């Protein structure tokens, strides 16, 4: 957990340094100076967003929390983790990549470039620019790059963006040689994504699917997707399959746990994360480390209590079975007064 938190802090520092070096100004709303908070409005903005949620996501200890959740989901070293992410929460992408690295898991990332307010929505510094920075600085290996990229936004083809910007985004995707997903039909889009995950898993077990943000293809268009809980989801309700389901529900139907990272307020409430903290906690401070320490203390007290109970029980048993050792049962020596 501490390794993941420290790695996320290192990744954040690298993104900040790259952003500054490229002359891309920080958002005035980036009060903790992370480089991960975007603009309130930009040509790349696809939907509304929650500034407090975006700042909450930059807490490096979220990476530690994800380690804890992935272990709870049953992930083992060598497993693969399928990741579907929009550009709306670049900090959460860092957190997931840091957690997979710390646990020796193989990430398969599919990301979209469109972003909601305060996400990676500066056209000069999209998620792909952040990814280039992290790999070139040696924070993450080449294998942590996105294997496929889409435009995101409306129907995953960014219909709400102007044509010139869409062309620029397509050119940036093709320049890096990543697989370009362009499927405005939901069912076809989902099938393509599942095929990509299976292909890159290479026969290894997919231990979990992590959905970051509200990407259309990941959530789908069914009411069932609204029932996903913030954080870990292990089961799907007994609803019949629906062609409008997204990747998340398809993964659950396969028996693959889903980490749903969209409702940050709900996530913070469920796992005790600080909401919109300033300054940010340092790696290793607060939740989830305080929770883990509390659990260890509780376990120690429980074991100590059980041991004490056994000692008392043994003592009482001895007194009952062997009356000669009861208090006051010793005979006085002959001739004594």
PAKOLVEX-363556 format. One record per residue: residue in three letters; z negated, y negated, x of N, C-alpha, C in turn. Coordinates in pm, whole numbers, m for minus. Layout:
residues N
[rec ALA, [Z, Y, X], [Z, Y, X], [Z, Y, X]]
...
//
This chain:
residues 337
[rec UNK, [0, 120, 82], [0, 0, 0], [0, m126, 86]]
[rec UNK, [m83, m124, 190], [m89, m241, 278], [42, m259, 355]]
[rec UNK, [102, m149, 396], [232, m157, 464], [336, m223, 376]]
[rec UNK, [340, m185, 249], [437, m242, 156], [412, m390, 134]]
[rec UNK, [286, m429, 117], [253, m569, 94], [291, m654, 215]]
[rec UNK, [261, m603, 333], [296, m678, 455], [447, m687, 472]]
[rec UNK, [518, m581, 436], [664, m582, 449], [725, m682, 351]]
[rec UNK, [670, m689, 231], [722, m788, 136], [696, m930, 186]]
[rec UNK, [579, m953, 245], [550, m1085, 301], [648, m1118, 414]]
[rec UNK, [679, m1018, 496], [776, m1039, 605], [915, m1069, 549]]
[rec UNK, [953, m996, 444], [1084, m1018, 383], [1092, m1158, 321]]
[rec UNK, [985, m1201, 258], [982, m1335, 199], [999, m1441, 307]]
[rec UNK, [929, m1425, 417], [940, m1521, 527], [1082, m1526, 582]]
[rec UNK, [1148, m1410, 590], [1285, m1404, 640], [1380, m1478, 546]]
[rec UNK, [1364, m1455, 415], [1450, m1523, 316], [1430, m1674, 325]]
[rec UNK, [1307, m1716, 337], [1278, m1860, 348], [1345, m1919, 471]]
[rec UNK, [1335, m1848, 583], [1394, m1896, 708], [1546, m1903, 697]]
[rec UNK, [1608, m1801, 639], [1754, m1799, 623], [1800, m1910, 529]]
[rec UNK, [1726, m1929, 424], [1763, m2032, 327], [1761, m2169, 394]]
[rec UNK, [1656, m2195, 471], [1644, m2322, 540], [1754, m2338, 645]]
[rec UNK, [1782, m2231, 719], [1884, m2236, 824], [2023, m2262, 767]]
[rec UNK, [2047, m2217, 643], [2178, m2237, 581], [2186, m2369, 505]]
[rec UNK, [2081, m2448, 513], [2083, m2579, 450], [2073, m2577, 299]]
[rec UNK, [2023, m2467, 243], [2006, m2457, 98], [1865, m2503, 64]]
[rec UNK, [1855, m2615, m2], [1724, m2675, m29], [1638, m2585, m118]]
[rec UNK, [1509, m2593, m97], [1416, m2520, m182], [1409, m2585, m318]]
[rec UNK, [1381, m2505, m417], [1360, m2557, m551], [1231, m2638, m553]]
[rec UNK, [1229, m2751, m622], [1104, m2827, m633], [995, m2750, m706]]
[rec UNK, [1034, m2645, m776], [936, m2563, m848], [879, m2450, m762]]
[rec UNK, [928, m2439, m638], [881, m2334, m548], [755, m2385, m477]]
[rec UNK, [645, m2395, m553], [524, m2460, m503], [458, m2381, m390]]
[rec UNK, [485, m2251, m383], [427, m2169, m277], [521, m2151, m158]]
[rec UNK, [634, m2221, m162], [731, m2225, m51], [769, m2083, m8]]
[rec UNK, [835, m2012, m99], [875, m1873, m72], [1025, m1859, m46]]
[rec UNK, [1106, m1951, m96], [1250, m1936, m88], [1306, m1844, m194]]
[rec UNK, [1219, m1790, m280], [1260, m1693, m382], [1266, m1752, m522]]
[rec UNK, [1234, m1878, m535], [1239, m1945, m665], [1365, m2030, m670]]
[rec UNK, [1445, m2009, m773], [1571, m2079, m785], [1561, m2210, m860]]
[rec UNK, [1670, m2247, m922], [1682, m2377, m989], [1658, m2364, m1138]]
[rec UNK, [1612, m2473, m1202], [1596, m2466, m1347], [1731, m2450, m1418]]
[rec UNK, [1834, m2514, m1363], [1969, m2499, m1418], [2069, m2502, m1303]]
[rec UNK, [2174, m2422, m1317], [2280, m2416, m1216], [2402, m2353, m1280]]
[rec UNK, [2518, m2361, m1214], [2638, m2296, m1269], [2623, m2144, m1281]]
[rec UNK, [2529, m2085, m1207], [2510, m1939, m1207], [2401, m1894, m1305]]
[rec UNK, [2339, m1989, m1376], [2232, m1954, m1469], [2290, m1890, m1594]]
[rec UNK, [2242, m1773, m1628], [2295, m1698, m1742], [2206, m1708, m1866]]
[rec UNK, [2075, m1714, m1848], [1982, m1716, m1961], [1860, m1801, m1926]]
[rec UNK, [1777, m1823, m2027], [1651, m1893, m2005], [1556, m1803, m1926]]
[rec UNK, [1459, m1864, m1861], [1361, m1787, m1784], [1223, m1850, m1794]]
[rec UNK, [1126, m1783, m1736], [986, m1826, m1738], [944, m1856, m1595]]
[rec UNK, [921, m1984, m1565], [888, m2025, m1428], [761, m1957, m1378]]
[rec UNK, [658, m1951, m1462], [533, m1888, m1420], [554, m1741, m1387]]
[rec UNK, [640, m1673, m1463], [668, m1532, m1436], [739, m1516, m1302]]
[rec UNK, [834, m1606, m1275], [907, m1598, m1148], [813, m1620, m1030]]
[rec UNK, [722, m1715, m1043], [627, m1740, m932], [527, m1625, m920]]
[rec UNK, [487, m1567, m1031], [396, m1452, m1026], [460, m1336, m949]]
[rec UNK, [592, m1320, m964], [661, m1207, m901], [666, m1218, m749]]
[rec UNK, [635, m1335, m693], [643, m1352, m547], [515, m1309, m475]]
[rec UNK, [416, m1264, m548], [292, m1215, m490], [321, m1089, m407]]
[rec UNK, [298, m1090, m275], [334, m973, m193], [260, m846, m233]]
[rec UNK, [148, m859, m299], [72, m740, m336], [132, m665, m454]]
[rec UNK, [236, m723, m516], [309, m646, m617], [376, m526, m552]]
[rec UNK, [419, m541, m426], [477, m427, m354], [375, m315, m341]]
[rec UNK, [250, m349, m316], [144, m249, m308], [122, m182, m443]]
[rec UNK, [125, m262, m549], [110, m207, m683], [221, m107, m713]]
[rec UNK, [343, m140, m671], [455, m50, m696], [440, 81, m618]]
[rec UNK, [381, 75, m499], [349, 198, m427], [258, 285, m512]]
[rec UNK, [155, 223, m565], [58, 295, m648], [126, 357, m770]]
[rec UNK, [215, 280, m835], [282, 329, m956], [381, 440, m923]]
[rec UNK, [456, 424, m814], [552, 527, m777], [483, 659, m743]]
[rec UNK, [368, 651, m678], [290, 771, m649], [242, 834, m780]]
[rec UNK, [198, 750, m873], [155, 800, m1003], [270, 867, m1077]]
[rec UNK, [392, 815, m1056], [510, 873, m1120], [550, 1005, m1056]]
[rec UNK, [490, 1039, m941], [518, 1166, m877], [618, 1161, m764]]
[rec UNK, [652, 1040, m716], [749, 1028, m606], [693, 1087, m478]]
[rec UNK, [776, 1160, m405], [739, 1224, m280], [833, 1177, m170]]
[rec UNK, [786, 1173, m43], [875, 1134, 67], [1005, 1213, 65]]
[rec UNK, [1116, 1140, 82], [1247, 1204, 79], [1315, 1196, m55]]
[rec UNK, [1240, 1165, m162], [1301, 1148, m294], [1386, 1021, m297]]
[rec UNK, [1470, 1012, m399], [1547, 890, m422], [1487, 812, m538]]
[rec UNK, [1505, 681, m535], [1462, 594, m643], [1583, 514, m688]]
[rec UNK, [1622, 528, m813], [1733, 452, m868], [1680, 315, m912]]
[rec UNK, [1750, 210, m874], [1705, 74, m905], [1819, m1, m972]]
[rec UNK, [1792, m58, m1087], [1886, m145, m1155], [1824, m283, m1165]]
[rec UNK, [1890, m384, m1106], [1827, m515, m1098], [1927, m625, m1131]]
[rec UNK, [1877, m727, m1199], [1954, m850, m1213], [1908, m947, m1105]]
[rec UNK, [1985, m1054, m1087], [1945, m1155, m989], [1831, m1242, m1038]]
[rec UNK, [1776, m1212, m1154], [1672, m1297, m1212], [1539, m1289, m1139]]
[rec UNK, [1511, m1174, m1075], [1383, m1154, m1006], [1405, m1104, m863]]
[rec UNK, [1457, m1189, m775], [1479, m1142, m637], [1351, m1096, m569]]
[rec UNK, [1238, m1157, m604], [1111, m1116, m541], [1076, m974, m579]]
[rec UNK, [1106, m933, m702], [1075, m795, m742], [1167, m696, m672]]
[rec UNK, [1291, m737, m641], [1377, m648, m563], [1315, m627, m425]]
[rec UNK, [1266, m735, m364], [1197, m722, m235], [1079, m627, m248]]
[rec UNK, [1002, m642, m354], [882, m561, m373], [917, m413, m383]]
[rec UNK, [1020, m380, m460], [1059, m241, m478], [1113, m184, m347]]
[rec UNK, [1196, m260, m276], [1250, m212, m149], [1138, m190, m48]]
[rec UNK, [1040, m280, m47], [926, m263, 44], [845, m139, 8]]
[rec UNK, [826, m115, m121], [749, 2, m164], [822, 132, m129]]
[rec UNK, [954, 135, m150], [1029, 257, m117], [1028, 282, 34]]
[rec UNK, [1037, 175, 112], [1034, 191, 258], [898, 246, 303]]
[rec UNK, [791, 193, 246], [657, 237, 285], [633, 383, 248]]
[rec UNK, [696, 430, 141], [676, 567, 94], [783, 664, 145]]
[rec UNK, [873, 615, 230], [981, 698, 283], [1067, 754, 170]]
[rec UNK, [1103, 665, 76], [1191, 700, m34], [1328, 639, m10]]
[rec UNK, [1430, 697, m69], [1567, 650, m52], [1606, 564, m173]]
[rec UNK, [1620, 430, m157], [1655, 346, m272], [1805, 346, m298]]
[rec UNK, [1843, 351, m425], [1982, 336, m465], [1987, 215, m557]]
[rec UNK, [2030, 103, m502], [2023, m25, m573], [2158, m62, m632]]
[rec UNK, [2158, m89, m762], [2271, m154, m829], [2220, m287, m880]]
[rec UNK, [2286, m395, m840], [2236, m526, m881], [2347, m608, m944]]
[rec UNK, [2308, m707, m1021], [2403, m803, m1078], [2371, m941, m1022]]
[rec UNK, [2472, m1027, m1016], [2456, m1156, m951], [2414, m1267, m1046]]
[rec UNK, [2442, m1252, m1174], [2395, m1353, m1269], [2244, m1354, m1273]]
[rec UNK, [2186, m1471, m1301], [2040, m1482, m1297], [1992, m1582, m1401]]
[rec UNK, [1873, m1557, m1452], [1811, m1653, m1544], [1751, m1767, m1464]]
[rec UNK, [1697, m1864, m1534], [1636, m1981, m1468], [1535, m1939, m1362]]
[rec UNK, [1540, m2008, m1250], [1446, m1990, m1138], [1460, m1854, m1068]]
[rec UNK, [1568, m1783, m1098], [1596, m1660, m1025], [1684, m1692, m905]]
[rec UNK, [1763, m1593, m862], [1857, m1615, m751], [1984, m1679, m808]]
[rec UNK, [1968, m1798, m865], [2076, m1860, m942], [2144, m1976, m871]]
[rec UNK, [2119, m1992, m742], [2191, m2092, m664], [2318, m2027, m610]]
[rec UNK, [2437, m2073, m649], [2561, m2009, m603], [2574, m2004, m451]]
[rec UNK, [2502, m2090, m381], [2508, m2090, m234], [2415, m1986, m174]]
[rec UNK, [2327, m1927, m257], [2227, m1835, m202], [2192, m1730, m307]]
[rec UNK, [2291, m1646, m339], [2272, m1541, m438], [2194, m1425, m376]]
[rec UNK, [2174, m1320, m456], [2105, m1202, m401], [2180, m1145, m283]]
[rec UNK, [2313, m1149, m284], [2389, m1093, m172], [2360, m1169, m43]]
[rec UNK, [2340, m1300, m50], [2304, m1377, 69], [2165, m1338, 117]]
[rec UNK, [2073, m1316, 24], [1939, m1272, 61], [1944, m1134, 126]]
[rec UNK, [2024, m1047, 69], [2038, m911, 123], [2094, m914, 264]]
[rec UNK, [2197, m996, 287], [2253, m1010, 422], [2146, m1056, 520]]
[rec UNK, [2066, m1151, 477], [1959, m1203, 561], [1860, m1094, 599]]
[rec UNK, [1817, m1016, 501], [1714, m915, 524], [1762, m803, 616]]
[rec UNK, [1890, m765, 602], [1944, m659, 687], [1970, m712, 827]]
[rec UNK, [2029, m833, 836], [2059, m888, 969], [1933, m917, 1049]]
[rec UNK, [1824, m951, 981], [1697, m976, 1050], [1621, m847, 1079]]
[rec UNK, [1671, m735, 1034], [1606, m608, 1061], [1484, m579, 975]]
[rec UNK, [1467, m655, 867], [1354, m629, 777], [1378, m498, 702]]
[rec UNK, [1498, m479, 651], [1536, m355, 584], [1659, m297, 652]]
[rec UNK, [1675, m165, 651], [1792, m102, 712], [1915, m117, 622]]
[rec UNK, [2030, m82, 676], [2155, m91, 601], [2149, m11, 471]]
[rec UNK, [2077, 100, 474], [2068, 185, 357], [1998, 121, 238]]
[rec UNK, [1938, 4, 259], [1872, m65, 149], [1963, m167, 80]]
[rec UNK, [2088, m176, 125], [2183, m265, 58], [2220, m209, m80]]
[rec UNK, [2265, m298, m167], [2315, m254, m297], [2439, m169, m279]]
[rec UNK, [2445, m55, m349], [2562, 32, m341], [2669, m11, m441]]
[rec UNK, [2630, m86, m542], [2723, m136, m642], [2672, m269, m696]]
[rec UNK, [2766, m354, m735], [2731, m489, m780], [2816, m524, m902]]
[rec UNK, [2754, m591, m998], [2827, m643, m1114], [2802, m793, m1123]]
[rec UNK, [2873, m858, m1214], [2855, m1002, m1232], [2730, m1033, m1312]]
[rec UNK, [2691, m942, m1401], [2574, m966, m1484], [2606, m1060, m1598]]
[rec UNK, [2502, m1116, m1657], [2522, m1208, m1768], [2576, m1139, m1892]]
[rec UNK, [2650, m1214, m1972], [2700, m1165, m2100], [2791, m1044, m2080]]
[rec UNK, [2749, m930, m2140], [2821, m803, m2134], [2850, m759, m1991]]
[rec UNK, [2769, m805, m1899], [2774, m766, m1758], [2901, m814, m1688]]
[rec UNK, [2976, m904, m1752], [3096, m959, m1688], [3090, m1113, m1689]]
[rec UNK, [2969, m1166, m1711], [2942, m1311, m1697], [3038, m1397, m1777]]
[rec UNK, [3054, m1364, m1904], [3146, m1440, m1988], [3105, m1587, m2002]]
[rec UNK, [2975, m1615, m1984], [2926, m1752, m2002], [2951, m1841, m1881]]
[rec UNK, [2991, m1783, m1767], [3017, m1861, m1647], [3163, m1908, m1644]]
[rec UNK, [3187, m2018, m1571], [3325, m2067, m1564], [3410, m1974, m1478]]
[rec UNK, [3539, m1975, m1504], [3631, m1880, m1441], [3632, m1893, m1289]]
[rec UNK, [3625, m2014, m1238], [3628, m2034, m1094], [3509, m1968, m1025]]
[rec UNK, [3391, m1985, m1083], [3272, m1925, m1025], [3279, m1773, m1032]]
[rec UNK, [3330, m1719, m1143], [3344, m1573, m1155], [3435, m1520, m1044]]
[rec UNK, [3543, m1591, m1017], [3634, m1548, m911], [3566, m1550, m775]]
[rec UNK, [3483, m1652, m751], [3410, m1660, m624], [3313, m1543, m610]]
[rec UNK, [3246, m1509, m719], [3150, m1398, m715], [3222, m1266, m690]]
[rec UNK, [3335, m1245, m757], [3411, m1123, m737], [3457, m1113, m591]]
[rec UNK, [3501, m1225, m534], [3545, m1225, m395], [3431, m1190, m300]]
[rec UNK, [3311, m1239, m329], [3195, m1209, m243], [3158, m1062, m251]]
[rec UNK, [3175, m1001, m367], [3145, m858, m383], [3248, m775, m307]]
[rec UNK, [3375, m808, m325], [3480, m731, m261], [3478, m747, m109]]
[rec UNK, [3433, m863, m61], [3430, m888, 84], [3332, m795, 154]]
[rec UNK, [3230, m753, 86], [3131, m665, 150], [3162, m518, 127]]
[rec UNK, [3262, m490, 46], [3301, m351, 27], [3213, m274, m69]]
[rec UNK, [3128, m342, m143], [3042, m273, m240], [3126, m235, m363]]
[rec UNK, [3084, m130, m429], [3152, m89, m553], [3134, m199, m658]]
[rec UNK, [3242, m242, m718], [3237, m350, m816], [3240, m289, m957]]
[rec UNK, [3134, m312, m1033], [3127, m263, m1171], [3176, m375, m1264]]
[rec UNK, [3280, m343, m1340], [3333, m441, m1436], [3367, m364, m1563]]
[rec UNK, [3265, m346, m1647], [3278, m265, m1767], [3212, m338, m1884]]
[rec UNK, [3288, m416, m1962], [3229, m485, m2077], [3193, m394, m2193]]
[rec UNK, [3233, m267, m2186], [3193, m168, m2286], [3063, m104, m2241]]
[rec UNK, [2958, m113, m2322], [2825, m68, m2281], [2822, 79, m2243]]
[rec UNK, [2876, 165, m2328], [2868, 308, m2301], [2939, 343, m2170]]
[rec UNK, [3054, 284, m2146], [3128, 310, m2022], [3053, 257, m1901]]
[rec UNK, [2990, 141, m1919], [2912, 80, m1810], [2796, 170, m1770]]
[rec UNK, [2724, 220, m1870], [2609, 306, m1843], [2653, 436, m1776]]
[rec UNK, [2760, 496, m1825], [2810, 620, m1766], [2847, 597, m1620]]
[rec UNK, [2910, 484, m1589], [2948, 455, m1451], [2826, 440, m1361]]
[rec UNK, [2724, 373, m1411], [2602, 354, m1332], [2532, 488, m1307]]
[rec UNK, [2521, 570, m1407], [2457, 700, m1390], [2534, 785, m1288]]
[rec UNK, [2667, 777, m1294], [2749, 852, m1198], [2722, 803, m1056]]
[rec UNK, [2709, 671, m1039], [2683, 615, m906], [2547, 660, m853]]
[rec UNK, [2446, 659, m939], [2313, 705, m896], [2318, 851, m853]]
[rec UNK, [2382, 935, m933], [2389, 1077, m901], [2467, 1100, m772]]
[rec UNK, [2576, 1025, m755], [2659, 1041, m636], [2580, 1006, m510]]
[rec UNK, [2510, 895, m511], [2438, 850, m392], [2307, 926, m372]]
[rec UNK, [2258, 991, m476], [2138, 1075, m458], [2174, 1195, m370]]
[rec UNK, [2300, 1237, m375], [2344, 1345, m287], [2267, 1474, m304]]
[rec UNK, [2227, 1504, m425], [2153, 1627, m448], [2003, 1613, m437]]
[rec UNK, [1958, 1498, m385], [1813, 1476, m377], [1759, 1438, m515]]
[rec UNK, [1632, 1465, m536], [1570, 1437, m665], [1557, 1287, m688]]
[rec UNK, [1596, 1241, m806], [1569, 1103, m846], [1430, 1102, m909]]
[rec UNK, [1335, 1046, m838], [1195, 1053, m880], [1159, 948, m983]]
[rec UNK, [1234, 838, m988], [1204, 731, m1084], [1322, 637, m1093]]
[rec UNK, [1329, 567, m1205], [1424, 457, m1221], [1343, 329, m1237]]
[rec UNK, [1381, 226, m1160], [1314, 97, m1167], [1412, m4, m1226]]
[rec UNK, [1379, m60, m1341], [1462, m161, m1404], [1399, m298, m1383]]
[rec UNK, [1471, m386, m1312], [1420, m519, m1278], [1497, m623, m1358]]
[rec UNK, [1427, m699, m1442], [1494, m798, m1523], [1551, m736, m1650]]
[rec UNK, [1627, m816, m1722], [1678, m770, m1852], [1826, m743, m1851]]
[rec UNK, [1877, m675, m1749], [2020, m646, m1740], [2066, m569, m1863]]
[rec UNK, [2178, m611, m1919], [2232, m554, m2043], [2254, m404, m2031]]
[rec UNK, [2314, m360, m1921], [2344, m218, m1905], [2219, m135, m1885]]
[rec UNK, [2114, m192, m1828], [1991, m117, m1804], [1908, m102, m1930]]
[rec UNK, [1906, m206, m2014], [1826, m201, m2137], [1903, m148, m2256]]
[rec UNK, [2034, m179, m2265], [2110, m138, m2381], [2085, m230, m2499]]
[rec UNK, [2123, m183, m2616], [2114, m267, m2736], [2043, m197, m2851]]
[rec UNK, [1948, m110, m2820], [1874, m41, m2925], [1733, m97, m2936]]
[rec UNK, [1674, m79, m3052], [1536, m123, m3074], [1439, m41, m2990]]
[rec UNK, [1477, 82, m2956], [1390, 170, m2878], [1358, 108, m2743]]
[rec UNK, [1453, 36, m2684], [1431, m25, m2553], [1319, m128, m2559]]
[rec UNK, [1300, m190, m2676], [1194, m290, m2690], [1056, m227, m2682]]
[rec UNK, [1048, m95, m2700], [918, m27, m2695], [877, 10, m2553]]
[rec UNK, [963, m15, m2454], [925, 14, m2316], [806, m72, m2275]]
[rec UNK, [708, m9, m2214], [588, m80, m2171], [609, m144, m2034]]
[rec UNK, [549, m260, m2008], [557, m317, m1873], [496, m220, m1773]]
[rec UNK, [568, m190, m1666], [519, m94, m1568], [570, 46, m1598]]
[rec UNK, [484, 145, m1581], [525, 285, m1586], [542, 337, m1729]]
[rec UNK, [657, 402, m1751], [685, 472, m1877], [721, 616, m1843]]
[rec UNK, [652, 711, m1904], [673, 852, m1872], [744, 928, m1982]]
[rec UNK, [737, 877, m2106], [791, 953, m2218], [875, 862, m2307]]
[rec UNK, [962, 925, m2382], [1047, 855, m2478], [1010, 903, m2618]]
[rec UNK, [1010, 812, m2712], [981, 851, m2849], [1085, 952, m2897]]
[rec UNK, [1054, 1022, m3001], [1141, 1131, m3048], [1260, 1080, m3127]]
[rec UNK, [1320, 971, m3085], [1437, 918, m3153], [1562, 990, m3102]]
[rec UNK, [1663, 1009, m3187], [1785, 1077, m3142], [1864, 989, m3045]]
[rec UNK, [1945, 1047, m2959], [2027, 968, m2865], [2116, 870, m2940]]
[rec UNK, [2141, 756, m2877], [2220, 649, m2937], [2321, 601, m2833]]
[rec UNK, [2448, 586, m2870], [2548, 540, m2772], [2521, 399, m2721]]
[rec UNK, [2432, 325, m2787], [2400, 189, m2743], [2280, 185, m2648]]
[rec UNK, [2232, 302, m2606], [2120, 306, m2513], [2164, 267, m2372]]
[rec UNK, [2072, 203, m2299], [2098, 165, m2161], [2052, 271, m2063]]
[rec UNK, [2061, 237, m1935], [2026, 331, m1829], [1880, 375, m1840]]
[rec UNK, [1790, 283, m1873], [1647, 316, m1879], [1619, 433, m1973]]
[rec UNK, [1675, 426, m2094], [1649, 532, m2192], [1719, 661, m2152]]
[rec UNK, [1836, 651, m2091], [1904, 772, m2043], [1819, 842, m1937]]
[rec UNK, [1757, 764, m1849], [1672, 823, m1746], [1551, 891, m1809]]
[rec UNK, [1489, 828, m1906], [1374, 890, m1972], [1414, 1019, m2041]]
[rec UNK, [1533, 1022, m2099], [1579, 1146, m2164], [1602, 1257, m2061]]
[rec UNK, [1627, 1219, m1938], [1640, 1319, m1831], [1503, 1364, m1779]]
[rec UNK, [1397, 1301, m1828], [1264, 1334, m1778], [1228, 1257, m1653]]
[rec UNK, [1300, 1149, m1625], [1275, 1066, m1506], [1189, 947, m1546]]
[rec UNK, [1072, 926, m1483], [987, 811, m1515], [1061, 679, m1494]]
[rec UNK, [1027, 581, m1575], [1091, 450, m1569], [986, 343, m1543]]
[rec UNK, [1010, 260, m1441], [926, 143, m1414], [998, 23, m1473]]
[rec UNK, [941, m35, m1577], [1005, m144, m1650], [946, m277, m1603]]
[rec UNK, [1025, m353, m1527], [976, m477, m1468], [1051, m595, m1527]]
[rec UNK, [1010, m637, m1645], [1072, m751, m1712], [965, m846, m1766]]
[rec UNK, [876, m793, m1847], [769, m874, m1907], [657, m890, m1805]]
[rec UNK, [667, m994, m1722], [568, m1011, m1615], [429, m1043, m1668]]
[rec UNK, [424, m1113, m1778], [291, m1142, m1835], [223, m1013, m1879]]
[rec UNK, [300, m926, m1942], [245, m796, m1982], [210, m710, m1862]]
[rec UNK, [294, m716, m1758], [266, m639, m1636], [137, m688, m1571]]
[rec UNK, [121, m820, m1564], [0, m877, m1504], [m124, m838, m1583]]
[rec UNK, [m112, m839, m1715], [m227, m803, m1799], [m261, m655, m1785]]
[rec UNK, [m159, m569, m1778], [m182, m424, m1771], [m244, m383, m1639]]
[rec UNK, [m202, m448, m1529], [m246, m404, m1397], [m339, m504, m1328]]
[rec UNK, [m379, m609, m1397], [m478, m702, m1342], [m425, m794, m1234]]
[rec UNK, [m296, m827, m1238], [m240, m918, m1139], [m273, m1063, m1173]]
[rec UNK, [m293, m1148, m1073], [m317, m1290, m1101], [m190, m1354, m1155]]
[rec UNK, [m206, m1441, m1252], [m93, m1505, m1317], [m63, m1641, m1252]]
[rec UNK, [59, m1657, m1204], [108, m1782, m1144], [9, m1836, m1040]]
[rec UNK, [m29, m1755, m941], [m130, m1799, m845], [m75, m1902, m746]]
[rec UNK, [m160, m1995, m708], [m125, m2092, m603], [m255, m2134, m534]]
[rec UNK, [m268, m2105, m404], [m171, m2036, m319], [m160, m1888, m352]]
[rec UNK, [m55, m1827, m299], [m38, m1683, m321], [m146, m1606, m246]]
[rec UNK, [m191, m1494, m301], [m281, m1407, m224], [m208, m1356, m100]]
[rec UNK, [m284, m1335, 6], [m224, m1276, 125], [m212, m1124, 107]]
[rec UNK, [m125, m1064, 186], [m108, m919, 179], [m241, m849, 202]]
[rec UNK, [m280, m765, 109], [m405, m691, 121], [m521, m754, 47]]
[rec UNK, [m500, m869, m16], [m608, m937, m88], [m592, m917, m239]]
[rec UNK, [m705, m901, m307], [m704, m896, m452], [m643, m768, m507]]
[rec UNK, [m593, m778, m630], [m531, m664, m696], [m402, m629, m624]]
[rec UNK, [m371, m501, m603], [m444, m383, m649], [m546, m329, m549]]
[rec UNK, [m566, m400, m439], [m657, m350, m336], [m802, m350, m384]]
[rec UNK, [m840, m455, m457], [m977, m459, m509], [m999, m345, m608]]
[rec UNK, [m896, m314, m688], [m906, m204, m783], [m921, m71, m710]]
[rec UNK, [m840, m53, m604], [m849, 71, m527], [m986, 85, m463]]
[rec UNK, [m1038, m28, m409], [m1170, m23, m348], [m1277, 8, m452]]
[rec UNK, [m1261, m50, m572], [m1355, m22, m679], [m1352, 124, m720]]
[rec UNK, [m1231, 181, m724], [m1218, 323, m758], [m1285, 411, m653]]
[rec UNK, [m1269, 372, m524], [m1334, 450, m418], [m1485, 441, m430]]
[rec UNK, [m1536, 320, m462], [m1681, 303, m478], [m1732, 386, m595]]
[rec UNK, [m1656, 384, m705], [m1697, 461, m822], [m1698, 609, m790]]
[rec UNK, [m1594, 654, m716], [m1589, 795, m678], [m1708, 832, m591]]
[rec UNK, [m1744, 744, m497], [m1859, 770, m409], [m1987, 779, m492]]
[rec UNK, [m2006, 685, m583], [m2127, 686, m667], [m2131, 812, m753]]
[rec UNK, [m2014, 855, m802], [m2011, 975, m884], [m2052, 1097, m803]]
[rec UNK, [m1995, 1109, m683], [m2029, 1223, m596], [m2177, 1219, m558]]
[rec UNK, [m2224, 1097, m523], [m2365, 1084, m486], [m2456, 1121, m603]]
[rec UNK, [m2417, 1079, m724], [m2496, 1112, m842], [m2498, 1261, m869]]
[rec UNK, [m2383, 1325, m852], [m2378, 1470, m872], [m2464, 1543, m770]]
[rec UNK, [m2459, 1496, m645], [m2539, 1559, m540], [m2688, 1544, m570]]
[rec UNK, [m2728, 1423, m610], [m2868, 1400, m643], [m2911, 1486, m760]]
[rec UNK, [m2820, 1499, m859], [m2851, 1583, m974], [m2873, 1727, m934]]
[rec UNK, [m2790, 1776, m842], [m2805, 1914, m795], [m2938, 1934, m722]]
[rec UNK, [m2974, 1833, m641], [m3100, 1842, m567], [m3218, 1849, m664]]
[rec UNK, [m3218, 1761, m764], [m3327, 1758, m862], [m3332, 1888, m941]]
[rec UNK, [m3212, 1937, m982], [m3206, 2063, m1057], [m3261, 2178, m974]]
[rec UNK, [m3225, 2183, m847], [m3275, 2290, m759], [m3425, 2283, m744]]
[rec UNK, [m3478, 2161, m733], [m3622, 2145, m719], [m3696, 2193, m844]]
[rec UNK, [m3646, 2155, m961], [m3709, 2196, m1086], [m3700, 2347, m1103]]
[rec UNK, [m3584, 2405, m1066], [m3569, 2549, m1077], [m3670, 2622, m989]]
[rec UNK, [m3692, 2569, m869], [m3789, 2631, m777], [m3930, 2626, m834]]
[rec UNK, [m3965, 2514, m895], [m4100, 2498, m950], [m4124, 2592, m1067]]
[rec UNK, [m4015, 2614, m1147], [m4032, 2700, m1264], [m4036, 2847, m1224]]
[rec UNK, [m3944, 2889, m1136], [m3933, 3030, m1099], [m4045, 3074, m1006]]
[rec UNK, [m4091, 2986, m918], [m4194, 3023, m820], [m4318, 2937, m845]]
[rec UNK, [m4406, 2983, m936], [m4524, 2903, m970], [m4615, 2876, m851]]
[rec UNK, [m4607, 2957, m748], [m4698, 2940, m634], [m4673, 2809, m562]]
[rec UNK, [m4557, 2746, m587], [m4531, 2619, m519], [m4551, 2501, m612]]
[rec UNK, [m4599, 2528, m736], [m4623, 2416, m826], [m4735, 2328, m772]]
[rec UNK, [m4734, 2206, m810], [m4839, 2113, m768], [m4973, 2162, m821]]
[rec UNK, [m5074, 2168, m736], [m5209, 2207, m778], [m5229, 2357, m789]]
[rec UNK, [m5127, 2441, m753], [m5140, 2585, m770], [m5191, 2655, m645]]
[rec UNK, [m5206, 2582, m536], [m5252, 2646, m411], [m5401, 2682, m423]]
[rec UNK, [m5441, 2810, m383], [m5582, 2852, m386], [m5657, 2793, m272]]
[rec UNK, [m5783, 2765, m296], [m5868, 2716, m186], [m5905, 2833, m96]]
[rec UNK, [m5911, 2813, 33], [m5952, 2920, 125], [m6095, 2967, 94]]
[rec UNK, [m6120, 3097, 119], [m6255, 3150, 95], [m6355, 3073, 180]]
[rec UNK, [m6470, 3050, 121], [m6578, 2984, 192], [m6566, 2834, 193]]
[rec UNK, [m6463, 2784, 134], [m6451, 2640, 132], [m6530, 2584, 18]]
[rec UNK, [m6565, 2460, 27], [m6644, 2397, m77], [m6557, 2346, m190]]
//
